[in-house]
Amino acid sequence: YARDKALSLDLKGWVRNLPDGRVEIVAEGKEEKIALFLVSIRTGPSSARVTDLQVDWTTLQAEEQFTIRHG
């Protein structure tokens, strides 16, 4: 879900599932597209229950694409 949304907004970065059920996302792109991404992430897919969203702004990591990380 997050990867598809990120790709549709031309964002770069990555997403990974954490062992405790949380999802970690690093996304880079234009501010207005990040804002749209955050709206969709807050809602989540119909099969998920989003209970909290923490946003931390940091320096760019110069990702080249948006990928799914494992581990």
PDB file of N, H, CA, C and O in Angstrom:
ATOM      1  N   TYR A   1       0.822  -1.196   0.000  1.00  0.00           N
ATOM      2  CA  TYR A   1       0.000   0.000   0.000  1.00  0.00           C
ATOM      3  C   TYR A   1       0.865   1.258   0.000  1.00  0.00           C
ATOM      4  O   TYR A   1       0.703   2.125  -0.858  1.00  0.00           O
ATOM      5  N   ALA A   2       1.779   1.356   0.957  1.00  0.00           N
ATOM      6  H   ALA A   2       1.910   0.651   1.655  1.00  0.00           H
ATOM      7  CA  ALA A   2       2.629   2.554   1.065  1.00  0.00           C
ATOM      8  C   ALA A   2       3.497   2.719  -0.174  1.00  0.00           C
ATOM      9  O   ALA A   2       3.660   3.831  -0.676  1.00  0.00           O
ATOM     10  N   ARG A   3       4.049   1.629  -0.665  1.00  0.00           N
ATOM     11  H   ARG A   3       3.916   0.725  -0.257  1.00  0.00           H
ATOM     12  CA  ARG A   3       4.898   1.708  -1.857  1.00  0.00           C
ATOM     13  C   ARG A   3       4.091   2.176  -3.061  1.00  0.00           C
ATOM     14  O   ARG A   3       4.545   3.041  -3.810  1.00  0.00           O
ATOM     15  N   ASP A   4       2.908   1.618  -3.253  1.00  0.00           N
ATOM     16  H   ASP A   4       2.540   0.915  -2.644  1.00  0.00           H
ATOM     17  CA  ASP A   4       2.064   2.022  -4.381  1.00  0.00           C
ATOM     18  C   ASP A   4       1.700   3.501  -4.302  1.00  0.00           C
ATOM     19  O   ASP A   4       1.746   4.209  -5.308  1.00  0.00           O
ATOM     20  N   LYS A   5       1.338   3.966  -3.112  1.00  0.00           N
ATOM     21  H   LYS A   5       1.301   3.390  -2.295  1.00  0.00           H
ATOM     22  CA  LYS A   5       1.004   5.386  -2.926  1.00  0.00           C
ATOM     23  C   LYS A   5       2.219   6.256  -3.206  1.00  0.00           C
ATOM     24  O   LYS A   5       2.112   7.282  -3.878  1.00  0.00           O
ATOM     25  N   ALA A   6       3.374   5.847  -2.691  1.00  0.00           N
ATOM     26  H   ALA A   6       3.461   5.013  -2.145  1.00  0.00           H
ATOM     27  CA  ALA A   6       4.598   6.627  -2.899  1.00  0.00           C
ATOM     28  C   ALA A   6       4.955   6.706  -4.380  1.00  0.00           C
ATOM     29  O   ALA A   6       5.306   7.774  -4.882  1.00  0.00           O
ATOM     30  N   LEU A   7       4.865   5.587  -5.070  1.00  0.00           N
ATOM     31  H   LEU A   7       4.579   4.720  -4.663  1.00  0.00           H
ATOM     32  CA  LEU A   7       5.185   5.578  -6.498  1.00  0.00           C
ATOM     33  C   LEU A   7       4.215   6.451  -7.285  1.00  0.00           C
ATOM     34  O   LEU A   7       4.621   7.131  -8.227  1.00  0.00           O
ATOM     35  N   SER A   8       2.935   6.438  -6.909  1.00  0.00           N
ATOM     36  H   SER A   8       2.605   5.885  -6.144  1.00  0.00           H
ATOM     37  CA  SER A   8       1.949   7.254  -7.624  1.00  0.00           C
ATOM     38  C   SER A   8       2.207   8.747  -7.442  1.00  0.00           C
ATOM     39  O   SER A   8       1.778   9.559  -8.262  1.00  0.00           O
ATOM     40  N   LEU A   9       2.908   9.106  -6.368  1.00  0.00           N
ATOM     41  H   LEU A   9       3.257   8.446  -5.702  1.00  0.00           H
ATOM     42  CA  LEU A   9       3.231  10.510  -6.091  1.00  0.00           C
ATOM     43  C   LEU A   9       4.675  10.854  -6.461  1.00  0.00           C
ATOM     44  O   LEU A   9       5.148  11.953  -6.173  1.00  0.00           O
ATOM     45  N   ASP A  10       5.365   9.922  -7.095  1.00  0.00           N
ATOM     46  H   ASP A  10       4.981   9.029  -7.329  1.00  0.00           H
ATOM     47  CA  ASP A  10       6.758  10.111  -7.514  1.00  0.00           C
ATOM     48  C   ASP A  10       7.686  10.406  -6.333  1.00  0.00           C
ATOM     49  O   ASP A  10       8.582  11.246  -6.426  1.00  0.00           O
ATOM     50  N   LEU A  11       7.457   9.702  -5.222  1.00  0.00           N
ATOM     51  H   LEU A  11       6.730   9.020  -5.146  1.00  0.00           H
ATOM     52  CA  LEU A  11       8.309   9.850  -4.046  1.00  0.00           C
ATOM     53  C   LEU A  11       9.420   8.811  -4.093  1.00  0.00           C
ATOM     54  O   LEU A  11       9.290   7.779  -4.750  1.00  0.00           O
ATOM     55  N   LYS A  12      10.491   9.088  -3.404  1.00  0.00           N
ATOM     56  H   LYS A  12      10.596   9.927  -2.870  1.00  0.00           H
ATOM     57  CA  LYS A  12      11.617   8.166  -3.271  1.00  0.00           C
ATOM     58  C   LYS A  12      11.717   7.762  -1.801  1.00  0.00           C
ATOM     59  O   LYS A  12      11.235   8.479  -0.925  1.00  0.00           O
ATOM     60  N   GLY A  13      12.334   6.628  -1.533  1.00  0.00           N
ATOM     61  H   GLY A  13      12.726   6.045  -2.244  1.00  0.00           H
ATOM     62  CA  GLY A  13      12.522   6.201  -0.152  1.00  0.00           C
ATOM     63  C   GLY A  13      12.310   4.711   0.010  1.00  0.00           C
ATOM     64  O   GLY A  13      12.625   3.925  -0.883  1.00  0.00           O
ATOM     65  N   TRP A  14      11.769   4.327   1.168  1.00  0.00           N
ATOM     66  H   TRP A  14      11.513   4.966   1.894  1.00  0.00           H
ATOM     67  CA  TRP A  14      11.562   2.909   1.440  1.00  0.00           C
ATOM     68  C   TRP A  14      10.515   2.699   2.531  1.00  0.00           C
ATOM     69  O   TRP A  14      10.168   3.620   3.269  1.00  0.00           O
ATOM     70  N   VAL A  15      10.026   1.471   2.612  1.00  0.00           N
ATOM     71  H   VAL A  15      10.308   0.723   2.012  1.00  0.00           H
ATOM     72  CA  VAL A  15       9.062   1.057   3.625  1.00  0.00           C
ATOM     73  C   VAL A  15       9.469  -0.322   4.122  1.00  0.00           C
ATOM     74  O   VAL A  15       9.989  -1.135   3.358  1.00  0.00           O
ATOM     75  N   ARG A  16       9.231  -0.583   5.408  1.00  0.00           N
ATOM     76  H   ARG A  16       8.809   0.077   6.028  1.00  0.00           H
ATOM     77  CA  ARG A  16       9.473  -1.927   5.936  1.00  0.00           C
ATOM     78  C   ARG A  16       8.538  -2.196   7.106  1.00  0.00           C
ATOM     79  O   ARG A  16       8.184  -1.293   7.864  1.00  0.00           O
ATOM     80  N   ASN A  17       8.148  -3.458   7.232  1.00  0.00           N
ATOM     81  H   ASN A  17       8.435  -4.191   6.616  1.00  0.00           H
ATOM     82  CA  ASN A  17       7.344  -3.898   8.363  1.00  0.00           C
ATOM     83  C   ASN A  17       8.280  -4.228   9.512  1.00  0.00           C
ATOM     84  O   ASN A  17       9.306  -4.881   9.325  1.00  0.00           O
ATOM     85  N   LEU A  18       7.917  -3.771  10.699  1.00  0.00           N
ATOM     86  H   LEU A  18       7.083  -3.240  10.851  1.00  0.00           H
ATOM     87  CA  LEU A  18       8.710  -4.056  11.889  1.00  0.00           C
ATOM     88  C   LEU A  18       8.126  -5.264  12.619  1.00  0.00           C
ATOM     89  O   LEU A  18       6.937  -5.548  12.473  1.00  0.00           O
ATOM     90  N   PRO A  19       8.933  -5.979  13.398  1.00  0.00           N
ATOM     91  CA  PRO A  19       8.467  -7.192  14.076  1.00  0.00           C
ATOM     92  C   PRO A  19       7.256  -6.970  14.988  1.00  0.00           C
ATOM     93  O   PRO A  19       6.467  -7.891  15.199  1.00  0.00           O
ATOM     94  N   ASP A  20       7.104  -5.763  15.526  1.00  0.00           N
ATOM     95  H   ASP A  20       7.744  -5.015  15.355  1.00  0.00           H
ATOM     96  CA  ASP A  20       5.994  -5.501  16.448  1.00  0.00           C
ATOM     97  C   ASP A  20       4.703  -5.075  15.745  1.00  0.00           C
ATOM     98  O   ASP A  20       3.738  -4.691  16.407  1.00  0.00           O
ATOM     99  N   GLY A  21       4.677  -5.140  14.406  1.00  0.00           N
ATOM    100  H   GLY A  21       5.460  -5.452  13.868  1.00  0.00           H
ATOM    101  CA  GLY A  21       3.473  -4.815  13.656  1.00  0.00           C
ATOM    102  C   GLY A  21       3.430  -3.396  13.112  1.00  0.00           C
ATOM    103  O   GLY A  21       2.568  -3.065  12.298  1.00  0.00           O
ATOM    104  N   ARG A  22       4.351  -2.562  13.556  1.00  0.00           N
ATOM    105  H   ARG A  22       5.051  -2.830  14.218  1.00  0.00           H
ATOM    106  CA  ARG A  22       4.404  -1.198  13.024  1.00  0.00           C
ATOM    107  C   ARG A  22       5.040  -1.207  11.640  1.00  0.00           C
ATOM    108  O   ARG A  22       5.658  -2.188  11.225  1.00  0.00           O
ATOM    109  N   VAL A  23       4.874  -0.100  10.943  1.00  0.00           N
ATOM    110  H   VAL A  23       4.372   0.696  11.280  1.00  0.00           H
ATOM    111  CA  VAL A  23       5.462   0.071   9.616  1.00  0.00           C
ATOM    112  C   VAL A  23       6.341   1.310   9.661  1.00  0.00           C
ATOM    113  O   VAL A  23       5.913   2.363  10.134  1.00  0.00           O
ATOM    114  N   GLU A  24       7.563   1.188   9.172  1.00  0.00           N
ATOM    115  H   GLU A  24       7.911   0.333   8.788  1.00  0.00           H
ATOM    116  CA  GLU A  24       8.492   2.317   9.114  1.00  0.00           C
ATOM    117  C   GLU A  24       8.633   2.752   7.661  1.00  0.00           C
ATOM    118  O   GLU A  24       8.844   1.931   6.768  1.00  0.00           O
ATOM    119  N   ILE A  25       8.511   4.065   7.441  1.00  0.00           N
ATOM    120  H   ILE A  25       8.340   4.732   8.166  1.00  0.00           H
ATOM    121  CA  ILE A  25       8.584   4.613   6.088  1.00  0.00           C
ATOM    122  C   ILE A  25       9.538   5.794   6.079  1.00  0.00           C
ATOM    123  O   ILE A  25       9.487   6.653   6.959  1.00  0.00           O
ATOM    124  N   VAL A  26      10.402   5.831   5.088  1.00  0.00           N
ATOM    125  H   VAL A  26      10.444   5.134   4.373  1.00  0.00           H
ATOM    126  CA  VAL A  26      11.222   7.013   4.808  1.00  0.00           C
ATOM    127  C   VAL A  26      10.831   7.456   3.407  1.00  0.00           C
ATOM    128  O   VAL A  26      10.954   6.691   2.450  1.00  0.00           O
ATOM    129  N   ALA A  27      10.356   8.698   3.289  1.00  0.00           N
ATOM    130  H   ALA A  27      10.256   9.319   4.066  1.00  0.00           H
ATOM    131  CA  ALA A  27       9.891   9.197   1.992  1.00  0.00           C
ATOM    132  C   ALA A  27      10.513  10.553   1.699  1.00  0.00           C
ATOM    133  O   ALA A  27      10.633  11.402   2.581  1.00  0.00           O
ATOM    134  N   GLU A  28      10.904  10.739   0.449  1.00  0.00           N
ATOM    135  H   GLU A  28      10.806  10.049  -0.268  1.00  0.00           H
ATOM    136  CA  GLU A  28      11.493  11.996  -0.004  1.00  0.00           C
ATOM    137  C   GLU A  28      10.748  12.469  -1.244  1.00  0.00           C
ATOM    138  O   GLU A  28      10.360  11.666  -2.093  1.00  0.00           O
ATOM    139  N   GLY A  29      10.553  13.773  -1.339  1.00  0.00           N
ATOM    140  H   GLY A  29      10.869  14.426  -0.649  1.00  0.00           H
ATOM    141  CA  GLY A  29       9.897  14.335  -2.506  1.00  0.00           C
ATOM    142  C   GLY A  29       9.454  15.754  -2.229  1.00  0.00           C
ATOM    143  O   GLY A  29       9.816  16.344  -1.212  1.00  0.00           O
ATOM    144  N   LYS A  30       8.667  16.296  -3.143  1.00  0.00           N
ATOM    145  H   LYS A  30       8.373  15.816  -3.970  1.00  0.00           H
ATOM    146  CA  LYS A  30       8.161  17.655  -2.983  1.00  0.00           C
ATOM    147  C   LYS A  30       7.212  17.709  -1.789  1.00  0.00           C
ATOM    148  O   LYS A  30       6.463  16.768  -1.525  1.00  0.00           O
ATOM    149  N   GLU A  31       7.262  18.829  -1.076  1.00  0.00           N
ATOM    150  H   GLU A  31       7.871  19.593  -1.290  1.00  0.00           H
ATOM    151  CA  GLU A  31       6.495  18.964   0.162  1.00  0.00           C
ATOM    152  C   GLU A  31       5.007  18.694  -0.035  1.00  0.00           C
ATOM    153  O   GLU A  31       4.389  18.022   0.791  1.00  0.00           O
ATOM    154  N   GLU A  32       4.425  19.207  -1.113  1.00  0.00           N
ATOM    155  H   GLU A  32       4.927  19.753  -1.784  1.00  0.00           H
ATOM    156  CA  GLU A  32       2.991  19.008  -1.334  1.00  0.00           C
ATOM    157  C   GLU A  32       2.657  17.539  -1.597  1.00  0.00           C
ATOM    158  O   GLU A  32       1.571  17.078  -1.246  1.00  0.00           O
ATOM    159  N   LYS A  33       3.576  16.808  -2.207  1.00  0.00           N
ATOM    160  H   LYS A  33       4.459  17.182  -2.492  1.00  0.00           H
ATOM    161  CA  LYS A  33       3.354  15.384  -2.446  1.00  0.00           C
ATOM    162  C   LYS A  33       3.539  14.578  -1.163  1.00  0.00           C
ATOM    163  O   LYS A  33       2.838  13.590  -0.944  1.00  0.00           O
ATOM    164  N   ILE A  34       4.470  14.991  -0.325  1.00  0.00           N
ATOM    165  H   ILE A  34       5.039  15.794  -0.504  1.00  0.00           H
ATOM    166  CA  ILE A  34       4.628  14.347   0.985  1.00  0.00           C
ATOM    167  C   ILE A  34       3.354  14.545   1.802  1.00  0.00           C
ATOM    168  O   ILE A  34       2.905  13.620   2.479  1.00  0.00           O
ATOM    169  N   ALA A  35       2.770  15.739   1.746  1.00  0.00           N
ATOM    170  H   ALA A  35       3.136  16.490   1.196  1.00  0.00           H
ATOM    171  CA  ALA A  35       1.525  16.016   2.476  1.00  0.00           C
ATOM    172  C   ALA A  35       0.404  15.086   2.007  1.00  0.00           C
ATOM    173  O   ALA A  35      -0.336  14.551   2.832  1.00  0.00           O
ATOM    174  N   LEU A  36       0.270  14.889   0.703  1.00  0.00           N
ATOM    175  H   LEU A  36       0.871  15.324   0.033  1.00  0.00           H
ATOM    176  CA  LEU A  36      -0.741  13.969   0.171  1.00  0.00           C
ATOM    177  C   LEU A  36      -0.461  12.533   0.609  1.00  0.00           C
ATOM    178  O   LEU A  36      -1.382  11.784   0.935  1.00  0.00           O
ATOM    179  N   PHE A  37       0.794  12.162   0.614  1.00  0.00           N
ATOM    180  H   PHE A  37       1.542  12.770   0.349  1.00  0.00           H
ATOM    181  CA  PHE A  37       1.195  10.824   1.051  1.00  0.00           C
ATOM    182  C   PHE A  37       0.806  10.603   2.511  1.00  0.00           C
ATOM    183  O   PHE A  37       0.279   9.546   2.859  1.00  0.00           O
ATOM    184  N   LEU A  38       1.060  11.585   3.356  1.00  0.00           N
ATOM    185  H   LEU A  38       1.488  12.443   3.073  1.00  0.00           H
ATOM    186  CA  LEU A  38       0.725  11.459   4.774  1.00  0.00           C
ATOM    187  C   LEU A  38      -0.776  11.292   4.981  1.00  0.00           C
ATOM    188  O   LEU A  38      -1.198  10.528   5.848  1.00  0.00           O
ATOM    189  N   VAL A  39      -1.582  11.996   4.198  1.00  0.00           N
ATOM    190  H   VAL A  39      -1.239  12.617   3.493  1.00  0.00           H
ATOM    191  CA  VAL A  39      -3.041  11.843   4.296  1.00  0.00           C
ATOM    192  C   VAL A  39      -3.435  10.402   3.987  1.00  0.00           C
ATOM    193  O   VAL A  39      -4.231   9.812   4.717  1.00  0.00           O
ATOM    194  N   SER A  40      -2.894   9.834   2.926  1.00  0.00           N
ATOM    195  H   SER A  40      -2.247  10.313   2.333  1.00  0.00           H
ATOM    196  CA  SER A  40      -3.254   8.462   2.561  1.00  0.00           C
ATOM    197  C   SER A  40      -2.715   7.450   3.569  1.00  0.00           C
ATOM    198  O   SER A  40      -3.363   6.435   3.828  1.00  0.00           O
ATOM    199  N   ILE A  41      -1.551   7.707   4.136  1.00  0.00           N
ATOM    200  H   ILE A  41      -1.025   8.531   3.926  1.00  0.00           H
ATOM    201  CA  ILE A  41      -0.984   6.796   5.136  1.00  0.00           C
ATOM    202  C   ILE A  41      -1.802   6.835   6.427  1.00  0.00           C
ATOM    203  O   ILE A  41      -1.994   5.803   7.070  1.00  0.00           O
ATOM    204  N   ARG A  42      -2.280   8.010   6.807  1.00  0.00           N
ATOM    205  H   ARG A  42      -2.124   8.848   6.285  1.00  0.00           H
ATOM    206  CA  ARG A  42      -3.123   8.117   8.009  1.00  0.00           C
ATOM    207  C   ARG A  42      -4.381   7.272   7.869  1.00  0.00           C
ATOM    208  O   ARG A  42      -4.856   6.690   8.845  1.00  0.00           O
ATOM    209  N   THR A  43      -4.918   7.205   6.661  1.00  0.00           N
ATOM    210  H   THR A  43      -4.533   7.678   5.868  1.00  0.00           H
ATOM    211  CA  THR A  43      -6.121   6.412   6.404  1.00  0.00           C
ATOM    212  C   THR A  43      -5.771   4.937   6.307  1.00  0.00           C
ATOM    213  O   THR A  43      -6.445   4.096   6.902  1.00  0.00           O
ATOM    214  N   GLY A  44      -4.730   4.621   5.566  1.00  0.00           N
ATOM    215  H   GLY A  44      -4.182   5.304   5.083  1.00  0.00           H
ATOM    216  CA  GLY A  44      -4.293   3.241   5.395  1.00  0.00           C
ATOM    217  C   GLY A  44      -5.221   2.461   4.488  1.00  0.00           C
ATOM    218  O   GLY A  44      -6.277   2.960   4.100  1.00  0.00           O
ATOM    219  N   PRO A  45      -4.834   1.237   4.145  1.00  0.00           N
ATOM    220  CA  PRO A  45      -5.703   0.386   3.328  1.00  0.00           C
ATOM    221  C   PRO A  45      -6.872  -0.130   4.168  1.00  0.00           C
ATOM    222  O   PRO A  45      -6.822  -0.087   5.398  1.00  0.00           O
ATOM    223  N   SER A  46      -7.911  -0.613   3.512  1.00  0.00           N
ATOM    224  H   SER A  46      -7.952  -0.648   2.514  1.00  0.00           H
ATOM    225  CA  SER A  46      -9.095  -1.085   4.242  1.00  0.00           C
ATOM    226  C   SER A  46      -8.780  -2.273   5.148  1.00  0.00           C
ATOM    227  O   SER A  46      -9.490  -2.508   6.125  1.00  0.00           O
ATOM    228  N   SER A  47      -7.737  -3.014   4.839  1.00  0.00           N
ATOM    229  H   SER A  47      -7.159  -2.824   4.045  1.00  0.00           H
ATOM    230  CA  SER A  47      -7.378  -4.191   5.640  1.00  0.00           C
ATOM    231  C   SER A  47      -6.506  -3.855   6.850  1.00  0.00           C
ATOM    232  O   SER A  47      -6.136  -4.749   7.610  1.00  0.00           O
ATOM    233  N   ALA A  48      -6.178  -2.586   7.035  1.00  0.00           N
ATOM    234  H   ALA A  48      -6.478  -1.859   6.417  1.00  0.00           H
ATOM    235  CA  ALA A  48      -5.284  -2.188   8.134  1.00  0.00           C
ATOM    236  C   ALA A  48      -6.001  -1.266   9.111  1.00  0.00           C
ATOM    237  O   ALA A  48      -7.031  -0.669   8.797  1.00  0.00           O
ATOM    238  N   ARG A  49      -5.427  -1.170  10.298  1.00  0.00           N
ATOM    239  H   ARG A  49      -4.590  -1.655  10.553  1.00  0.00           H
ATOM    240  CA  ARG A  49      -5.933  -0.248  11.312  1.00  0.00           C
ATOM    241  C   ARG A  49      -4.770   0.644  11.726  1.00  0.00           C
ATOM    242  O   ARG A  49      -3.850   0.201  12.414  1.00  0.00           O
ATOM    243  N   VAL A  50      -4.819   1.896  11.304  1.00  0.00           N
ATOM    244  H   VAL A  50      -5.566   2.256  10.746  1.00  0.00           H
ATOM    245  CA  VAL A  50      -3.776   2.855  11.658  1.00  0.00           C
ATOM    246  C   VAL A  50      -4.189   3.517  12.965  1.00  0.00           C
ATOM    247  O   VAL A  50      -5.219   4.189  13.027  1.00  0.00           O
ATOM    248  N   THR A  51      -3.385   3.327  14.013  1.00  0.00           N
ATOM    249  H   THR A  51      -2.549   2.781  13.962  1.00  0.00           H
ATOM    250  CA  THR A  51      -3.720   3.893  15.319  1.00  0.00           C
ATOM    251  C   THR A  51      -2.871   5.102  15.673  1.00  0.00           C
ATOM    252  O   THR A  51      -3.246   5.886  16.545  1.00  0.00           O
ATOM    253  N   ASP A  52      -1.742   5.260  15.014  1.00  0.00           N
ATOM    254  H   ASP A  52      -1.438   4.623  14.307  1.00  0.00           H
ATOM    255  CA  ASP A  52      -0.847   6.367  15.337  1.00  0.00           C
ATOM    256  C   ASP A  52       0.053   6.626  14.132  1.00  0.00           C
ATOM    257  O   ASP A  52       0.376   5.720  13.364  1.00  0.00           O
ATOM    258  N   LEU A  53       0.439   7.873  13.994  1.00  0.00           N
ATOM    259  H   LEU A  53       0.176   8.609  14.618  1.00  0.00           H
ATOM    260  CA  LEU A  53       1.369   8.245  12.931  1.00  0.00           C
ATOM    261  C   LEU A  53       2.360   9.229  13.515  1.00  0.00           C
ATOM    262  O   LEU A  53       1.972  10.287  14.011  1.00  0.00           O
ATOM    263  N   GLN A  54       3.626   8.890  13.462  1.00  0.00           N
ATOM    264  H   GLN A  54       3.941   8.031  13.060  1.00  0.00           H
ATOM    265  CA  GLN A  54       4.686   9.763  13.953  1.00  0.00           C
ATOM    266  C   GLN A  54       5.488  10.239  12.758  1.00  0.00           C
ATOM    267  O   GLN A  54       5.953   9.434  11.951  1.00  0.00           O
ATOM    268  N   VAL A  55       5.649  11.546  12.646  1.00  0.00           N
ATOM    269  H   VAL A  55       5.272  12.201  13.301  1.00  0.00           H
ATOM    270  CA  VAL A  55       6.399  12.128  11.536  1.00  0.00           C
ATOM    271  C   VAL A  55       7.638  12.814  12.086  1.00  0.00           C
ATOM    272  O   VAL A  55       7.544  13.668  12.967  1.00  0.00           O
ATOM    273  N   ASP A  56       8.782  12.442  11.571  1.00  0.00           N
ATOM    274  H   ASP A  56       8.858  11.747  10.856  1.00  0.00           H
ATOM    275  CA  ASP A  56      10.054  13.069  11.925  1.00  0.00           C
ATOM    276  C   ASP A  56      10.678  13.598  10.645  1.00  0.00           C
ATOM    277  O   ASP A  56      10.888  12.841   9.697  1.00  0.00           O
ATOM    278  N   TRP A  57      10.973  14.877  10.610  1.00  0.00           N
ATOM    279  H   TRP A  57      10.802  15.491  11.380  1.00  0.00           H
ATOM    280  CA  TRP A  57      11.620  15.481   9.442  1.00  0.00           C
ATOM    281  C   TRP A  57      13.126  15.375   9.618  1.00  0.00           C
ATOM    282  O   TRP A  57      13.650  15.649  10.697  1.00  0.00           O
ATOM    283  N   THR A  58      13.819  14.978   8.564  1.00  0.00           N
ATOM    284  H   THR A  58      13.393  14.754   7.687  1.00  0.00           H
ATOM    285  CA  THR A  58      15.259  14.762   8.632  1.00  0.00           C
ATOM    286  C   THR A  58      15.899  15.198   7.314  1.00  0.00           C
ATOM    287  O   THR A  58      15.203  15.627   6.393  1.00  0.00           O
ATOM    288  N   THR A  59      17.189  15.090   7.230  1.00  0.00           N
ATOM    289  H   THR A  59      17.754  14.742   7.978  1.00  0.00           H
ATOM    290  CA  THR A  59      17.881  15.465   5.993  1.00  0.00           C
ATOM    291  C   THR A  59      17.634  14.410   4.915  1.00  0.00           C
ATOM    292  O   THR A  59      17.363  13.248   5.217  1.00  0.00           O
ATOM    293  N   LEU A  60      17.732  14.825   3.674  1.00  0.00           N
ATOM    294  H   LEU A  60      17.952  15.769   3.428  1.00  0.00           H
ATOM    295  CA  LEU A  60      17.523  13.913   2.559  1.00  0.00           C
ATOM    296  C   LEU A  60      18.580  12.819   2.544  1.00  0.00           C
ATOM    297  O   LEU A  60      19.739  13.045   2.889  1.00  0.00           O
ATOM    298  N   GLN A  61      18.155  11.630   2.137  1.00  0.00           N
ATOM    299  H   GLN A  61      17.213  11.446   1.857  1.00  0.00           H
ATOM    300  CA  GLN A  61      19.080  10.505   2.017  1.00  0.00           C
ATOM    301  C   GLN A  61      19.404  10.197   0.563  1.00  0.00           C
ATOM    302  O   GLN A  61      20.147   9.256   0.281  1.00  0.00           O
ATOM    303  N   ALA A  62      18.856  10.979  -0.364  1.00  0.00           N
ATOM    304  H   ALA A  62      18.253  11.743  -0.135  1.00  0.00           H
ATOM    305  CA  ALA A  62      19.112  10.840  -1.804  1.00  0.00           C
ATOM    306  C   ALA A  62      18.783   9.437  -2.319  1.00  0.00           C
ATOM    307  O   ALA A  62      19.568   8.837  -3.053  1.00  0.00           O
ATOM    308  N   GLU A  63      17.621   8.925  -1.928  1.00  0.00           N
ATOM    309  H   GLU A  63      16.984   9.413  -1.332  1.00  0.00           H
ATOM    310  CA  GLU A  63      17.167   7.633  -2.446  1.00  0.00           C
ATOM    311  C   GLU A  63      16.864   7.780  -3.935  1.00  0.00           C
ATOM    312  O   GLU A  63      16.454   8.852  -4.381  1.00  0.00           O
ATOM    313  N   GLU A  64      17.060   6.721  -4.697  1.00  0.00           N
ATOM    314  H   GLU A  64      17.393   5.850  -4.334  1.00  0.00           H
ATOM    315  CA  GLU A  64      16.846   6.776  -6.140  1.00  0.00           C
ATOM    316  C   GLU A  64      15.482   6.256  -6.562  1.00  0.00           C
ATOM    317  O   GLU A  64      15.021   6.550  -7.665  1.00  0.00           O
ATOM    318  N   GLN A  65      14.832   5.486  -5.697  1.00  0.00           N
ATOM    319  H   GLN A  65      15.207   5.246  -4.801  1.00  0.00           H
ATOM    320  CA  GLN A  65      13.524   4.916  -6.006  1.00  0.00           C
ATOM    321  C   GLN A  65      12.794   4.660  -4.696  1.00  0.00           C
ATOM    322  O   GLN A  65      13.317   4.989  -3.631  1.00  0.00           O
ATOM    323  N   PHE A  66      11.603   4.083  -4.750  1.00  0.00           N
ATOM    324  H   PHE A  66      11.178   3.816  -5.615  1.00  0.00           H
ATOM    325  CA  PHE A  66      10.891   3.718  -3.528  1.00  0.00           C
ATOM    326  C   PHE A  66      10.839   2.203  -3.468  1.00  0.00           C
ATOM    327  O   PHE A  66      10.285   1.559  -4.360  1.00  0.00           O
ATOM    328  N   THR A  67      11.416   1.632  -2.420  1.00  0.00           N
ATOM    329  H   THR A  67      11.866   2.155  -1.696  1.00  0.00           H
ATOM    330  CA  THR A  67      11.560   0.181  -2.331  1.00  0.00           C
ATOM    331  C   THR A  67      10.943  -0.365  -1.051  1.00  0.00           C
ATOM    332  O   THR A  67      10.643   0.375  -0.115  1.00  0.00           O
ATOM    333  N   ILE A  68      10.767  -1.669  -1.040  1.00  0.00           N
ATOM    334  H   ILE A  68      11.011  -2.270  -1.801  1.00  0.00           H
ATOM    335  CA  ILE A  68      10.359  -2.390   0.161  1.00  0.00           C
ATOM    336  C   ILE A  68      11.615  -3.016   0.740  1.00  0.00           C
ATOM    337  O   ILE A  68      12.323  -3.759   0.061  1.00  0.00           O
ATOM    338  N   ARG A  69      11.882  -2.711   1.991  1.00  0.00           N
ATOM    339  H   ARG A  69      11.307  -2.108   2.543  1.00  0.00           H
ATOM    340  CA  ARG A  69      13.049  -3.306   2.664  1.00  0.00           C
ATOM    341  C   ARG A  69      12.591  -4.474   3.516  1.00  0.00           C
ATOM    342  O   ARG A  69      11.487  -4.472   4.061  1.00  0.00           O
ATOM    343  N   HIS A  70      13.443  -5.456   3.622  1.00  0.00           N
ATOM    344  H   HIS A  70      14.340  -5.458   3.179  1.00  0.00           H
ATOM    345  CA  HIS A  70      13.144  -6.645   4.426  1.00  0.00           C
ATOM    346  C   HIS A  70      14.182  -6.763   5.529  1.00  0.00           C
ATOM    347  O   HIS A  70      15.363  -6.470   5.345  1.00  0.00           O
ATOM    348  N   GLY A  71      13.692  -7.207   6.689  1.00  0.00           N
ATOM    349  H   GLY A  71      12.733  -7.445   6.839  1.00  0.00           H
ATOM    350  CA  GLY A  71      14.631  -7.409   7.795  1.00  0.00           C
ATOM    351  C   GLY A  71      14.799  -6.257   8.713  1.00  0.00           C
ATOM    352  O   GLY A  71      15.568  -6.338   9.671  1.00  0.00           O
TER     353      GLY A  71
END
